[in-house]
Amino acid sequence: MRVAIDSELPDTRHRWCKWHVLRKAKESLGPVYSKNSVFKRELHELLDQIVDVEEFETRWAEIVTGNGLGDNEFLARAYENREMWAKPYFSDTFCAGMTSTQRSESANHVLKTYIPRSAPMHLFVTQYDRLITDRVADVGREEHATKLVNYLLRTGVPIEQHATRVYTRAMFERFFRELFRAGALVCRESEEANRFIVTYACSSSSSVSGRKEFIVTTDAEKTDYWCICKSFEHCGMPCRHVLKVLVHTGACELPAGLLKKRWSISARDGAVCNIPGYGDAAARGADAASMHGMLHAAAMELVGMGTNSRQAFEIAVDYISHAKAAVSAITVKDPVQSLLDAQNAPACGMEKLNVDPSVAAPPRVCSRGRPKELRYKSPIESPGSRKRAVADSTRNLEDDRPRWSSRFLKTGVYIVEHCVSCGSTQHRSSECSVNLVPEEFTATRRRCKSCGEIGHNRSTCGRKSTYTPKM
């Protein structure tokens, strides 16, 4: 795999998942890697906090030697391949702070919540479209919440107010945590130009990694900043050391070099314009829907740029007028057909549309059994609700044919009704002669469930009853 990636994807940084590297640490190290052991805490602090290569190698040797694990095969193999998974060796590569395959595993988990196992292809497509729809709705909900939120300024520095206008709601919380932790730092200028030294104000509040001094450099225009921790290069968020330098120099806004568009409110502006084929010869083969999407994205980007100033607005309106006049003056020679027109095109135009006339639609096979009803049914009409069969007053009681129920099974067979009293299929229990009583008792029809006689209940069966029916 490593050889294939180096040959086919030379610009891609290949590394290992940290979770897969350390998943056998418990069984390989034994009791020394227990839950509350000092070795486990020191090891994970080394893997999560250290970003300098020399410091990583020095502290690794100290931890391994101090715990008597110099001969451990697992740690020796992990250290030998440290360049493939240790953080200091790829801290300058942007990966949004992820050191494992958590993004792909998260995508698999979300997909499994929508699509069951052994799902057919048509169900997979339907559920996948539902997943995409729900994700788009979640993104829209977050964008709406970002527009409505009222931020509470808690530090009082100017860059915090500027961050509320550029970052989304979730990313502003991450920015505020770094800005809050910058309050424990002290910044001083170095003898060299555009170089700052950031240290902790108290020795007891030093960083977890043990480093007490961080060096931050900047360019002459104060637009790009670089810290020795390389947090911005790795996560895309300015670290507390750079923010301390900005507060020390009295910056009112975050520099453009420290703002990632993916974390900003305008992250989706103009994103459709970056699709393959936009603005080159490949777009000539696009259909009407694709061309509409490209033009809409380009127009929205122009609207955003044209509202920045009055001069930009006048230039945008002028060029739009020239474009409308130029498009109106041309003579259409090769009109673009929609997808529906291409499917319904006559046979003579098949060659022009690059459609093979020998390829036909698959034959439609009717499924066995009762056809499905496409109309949506209300709960009253749904098969789950059973309606009471209405008695047919015109039916002849002496008819020997069995009485068919109005209920219909999925197998295509009607249910044959039986009399509850005598078991006959020629009448219902309400029409059975066994249940017929004299007219004087038809008002109440009080019958014992034990002996079947009229005049008492099961609780009073066998005793002398004083019950007299109402006339």
N, C-alpha and C positions, 0 to 999 in steps of 0.2 A: 504493500500500500504506500509506503514512504517513497519508493522508487517511482511508482506511477504518478504520485502527486508532484514530485520534483520535475518530472519530464513533461507532464501535461498541464500542470497548473504552477508555473514557475513563480508567479506573483502572489501565491497563496501561502500563508504561514500555517504550517502543519504542527499541531501539538496534541498532546494526550489529555484525556479527561482526568482531573485530579481525583475525582471520586473513584474511578476505576483503578487508579494506581494505589490508593490507600484502602480499598475495600477489604483486603486481606490482612490489614495491619493487626487486627485484634488476634487472629489465630496465629500470626507469624511472630508477634512480639510477646504474647502471653500476658502474665499479670502486670508487667511493667506498663502496659497500655490500658490500664483499668480506667474506670470512670473518673475518679478523683485523683489520679496520679499526677505528679508534677511534670513527669516526662511528656505526657500527652498534652498538657497545657502549653509547655514550652515549645513543643513541636508544631502545634497549630499556630501559635503566635509567630513562629519563624516562617511558616508557609503563607500566612495571611498578611503580615505586616512588612516584612523585609523586602525591599525592592533593589537593594544594591547587591551586585554579584559577589564582591569581595566579602562584604559583611555576612551574606548568606552562607558562603563556604566556611567562614571562620566560626560562626555560631553553630553550624551543623556539626563541625568537628568537636566543639565543646560539649554539645548536648549528647552526642553519641559516646564520646569518651567518658563523660561524667557519669553516665548510667551503665557503663560496662557493656555496651552493645557494639563494640568494634568488630566482632566476628559474626554479627547477624547477617545472614544472606539476604534477607528482604531489604534491609536498609542499604546494604552495599549495592544491590541491583537498582534500587530507586535513585541512589546518588550517582550511579554511573550514567543513568539516562535522565539526569536532572534538567538538561537543556530542553527536553521535550514536554515537561509538565510544571516545573518550578516557575513561580511568578516573576522573579527578577530577570529571567531570560526572555520574556516576551512582554515586559511591562510597557514597552514603547509601541505595542500593537493594540489598536482599538478593538475591544470586544465587549464593551458596555459593562465591564466588571465581572463577566462570567468566566469561570475557570473550569467549568464542567459542561456536560451535554445537557444542561438543564432546559435549554430552550427547545430542543427537539423532544425531550421527554415530556415537557409541558404540552407541546403540540399533540403528542400521541395521547396524552391523558384527556385533553379536550375532545379529540376526535372520538375516543372510545365512549365518552359520555353521550354522544349523539348517534353513533353507529353501532349496533349490536354485532356480536360475533356471527360469522357465517351469513352475513347479510347479502342478499342478491344485489346485482349491479344497479337495478333501477331504484332500490331502496337506498343504496349508497349515494347515488346522485341526488336524490331528494333530500336526504339528511345532510349531505354536504352543503347544498344550497341553503338549507335552514341554518347551518352553522355560520356560513358567511354572512347571512342576513343578520343573525344575532350579534356577530362581532362588529358589523358596521353600525348597528344600533347602539352598541356599547360605546363605540368611539364617538358617535354623535352625542350621546348622553354626557360623556366626559367633556366634550368641547362646550356643550351648553352649560355645564356646571362650572367650567373654568371662566366663562364670561360672566356668570352671576355671582361668583364668590367675592367677598369683601375681605381683603387681607388685613391682618392686624400687624402693624410694624412694631417689632419687639426690640430691635437693637438700635434703631435711630440713625443708622449710617445711610448715606445717599444711595449706595449701590443696592441696598435692600429694596428701596422703592422702585428702582429701575428693574430689578429682577421680577417684581410683581407684574410688570408690563410685558416681559419677554418670555418668561417661563410658564409652563402649564401648572396646574394646581399641584400635581404629584411631584413634579421636578422642583417646584419652589420649596417644598418641604425638605427635600434633600439638600437644596442650596442653603436653606436656613440653618440646618444642622451643622454644616461646615462653617458657616459664618459665625454661629454661636461658639463653636469650639475654637475659632480664631481669637476669641477674647482672652484665652490663656497664654497667648504668644506675645513675644516682644520682637519688634523689627528694628534693625539698624542698617544703615547704608555701609557698604564695603568701600575700601579704598579704590577699587576698580569701578569704572563707570558702568551704570546700568546693572548693578549687582547688589543684592540685598542678602543679609543673613538673618534668619528667623530662628529664634530660640524660645524655649519655654520659660515663663517668668519664674516659676518655682521648680526646684529640682524634683519635688515629690510629684509634680504633674507632668512628668516626662511621658513621651509616647510609649505605647506598649512594646514597641520594638527595641526600645532602649536608646534610640538616636535622640540627641538633644539639640542638634543644630541642622538646619536645612538651608540650602542655598537656592535663591530664586534669581534668575536672570531675565532681562527683558531687552527688547530692541530699542533703537533710538526714538522711534515714534510712539513707544509705549502701547503698542497694539497686540503684541504677542509676548507671553510670559512662559517660562520654563522652570519647573521645580525639579529638584533631585528625586522626589518621590514618584514622579511621573504618573500622578493620579489622573490628570487631565488627558494624557495620551492613552491611558488604559480604560478609563471610565467615561470620559467626555464631560466631566463636571469639574470646575475649578476646585482645587484643594484649599484647605484652611490656610496654608502658608502663602499662597498667591493672594488670597482674599485679605490676609493681614497686610501684605505689601500695598494692595489697593487702598485699604483704609488708611495706612500710614502716609501714602502720597496724596490723599485727599481726592481720590477719583470719585466723580459723581455718577458715572455709568460704567457698566461692564464693557471692556474692550471687545471689538468685533472678533478678535482672534480667540476669545474664551467662550464664545457662544456657539453651541452646536445647534444647527437648524432642527435636528430630529427631536430636541427637547423643547423647542420654542412653540409658541402659539401658532405661528405661521409655518408649521412643519409640512402641511399638506398643500400649501400654495405652490402651484406650478409643478406638482409631482407627476402629473400625467404627461407633461411635455418631455419627460425623459424616457419614454417608451421607445423601443427600437423602431427605426424607420421614420421618426419625426424629423422633418426638415431635409430629407435626402431623397434619392431616387427610389428608395424602397417604399415610400408612401404612395407612389403612383398606383400600386396594385391594391391599395386598401379600398374597402367598400365604403358605402355612404355613411354607415354608422361610425366606423373608425375615423373617417375624415371629420365628421361632426365633433367627435370627442377631442381630436387634436386641435381643431380650430377653437373650440370652446375653452380648452385649457390655455392656449396661447392668448386668447382674448382676455381671460381673467387675469393672467399674469400682466398683460399690458395695462389693464385697469388698475391693478395694484401699484404699478410703477408710475402711472400717469396721475395719480392723486397725491403724490408726495409734495409737489410744488405747482405753482401756477404755470411756470415755464414748461414743465413736463406735461401738464394737462393740454396746453396749446399745441405742443408738438404731437402728442398722441392723437388729438382730434384732427390735426392737419393730415397726418399719415393715414388715418382711417378714411377720411374723405377721398384722398387720392386712390386708396385701395378699392373703395366702392366704385369710383369712376372707371378704374382700369378693368375691374371684373365685369362691369356692365357693358363695356365696349367690346369685349372679345366675342368671337363667334364660336359657339360650342360645336366641336367636331366629334368628340368621343364622350358622350354622356355616361355618367356612372349610374348603374342600375342597383337597386336594392337587392337584398338577399331573396326576398319573395319573388321579385321580377325575374331573377336569375333561375329560380326553380320552375317558374311557369313559362319560361322562354320557349318558343317553338323549336322544332328540330333543326330548322335551317340555321339557327344561331348557336347551336351547341358547340361548334368548333371555336367560335369567337369567345365563348364564355369558358372554354377549357373544361367542358363537361363531356365525359365519355357517354355516348348514347347507348352503348351496350350494357352499361351498369343501370339496372333498374331497382326499384324499391323491393324489399323482401315481401313475399306474399303474406297476406294477413290470415292468420290462423285463428279460427274461433275457438275459444276455450270450451271445455265440456261443462255441462251443468247449466244451471240457471244463470243468465247474464246479470252482471252487476248493474245496479241502478246508479246512474251518475248524479242524479239530483240529490242535493242535500236535504235530509229529512229532519224535521223537528223532533224533539223528544217524544211527542205524542204519537208520531208516525213511525218511530224507530222500531226495529224488530224486538227490542228488549221490552217494550211495553205491550202487555197482552190485553186485548180487549175482550170483554165478556160477550160470548156468542149470543146473538139475539134469537129468541125462539121464533120459529117459523109457524105462524098460525094456520097457514094454508096446507100444511103437510098432513097427509093421511096417516093416522096412527096405526092402521092395519097394514101399512106397506111393509113388506118383508125385507126391503133393501136396507143395508146398514147405513147409519147416519154418519155423514162425513163432517168433520170439524172444519171451521174456518182457519184453523192454525195450519201453517205450511212448514214442513221440515226442510232443511238444507239439501236433503237427499232427493227431493222432488216428490215425496209421498205425503199425502194428507193423513192426519191423525183420525182414527176411528173412535168415536165417542161411545162409552159404555154407561149404562145406568148404574148408579152407585148402589141402589137397593137390590136389584135382581140380576144385574150383570148383562142385561140384554143390550144389543146394539141397535134396536129399533126405536128407542125412545129415551128421553132424559129421565133423571130421577124426579123432576117436578111433575112429569106426566105418568109416572109409574103408578099402577093400581095398588101396590103395597103401601104407598104413602098417602093414598086417598083416604080421607076421613069424612065423617058425616058433616053436614052443613052447620050443625050447631057448634062444632068444634073448629071450624075453619078460621074463626077469628083469632084464636090463640094457638091452636095446634101444639098443645103442650104434651110432649111425649117423653117417656122414660128411655134413657139410652142403654139401660141394662136389660129390661124385659120387653121393651117396645110398646108397651101399653100406654094409652092416653089417659091423662088425669093426674099424674104425679111425676116427680123428678127422680134422678138416680139417687139423690141423698135420702129420699123418703121411700125408696122402693122396699116392699115387704111390710110396710107398716100401714096402719089404717089412716087413710088420708081424709082430711077435712076440706079438700079443695073442691070448689064448685066453679065450673066455668062461667064466664060472663056471657050473657046472651046479647 
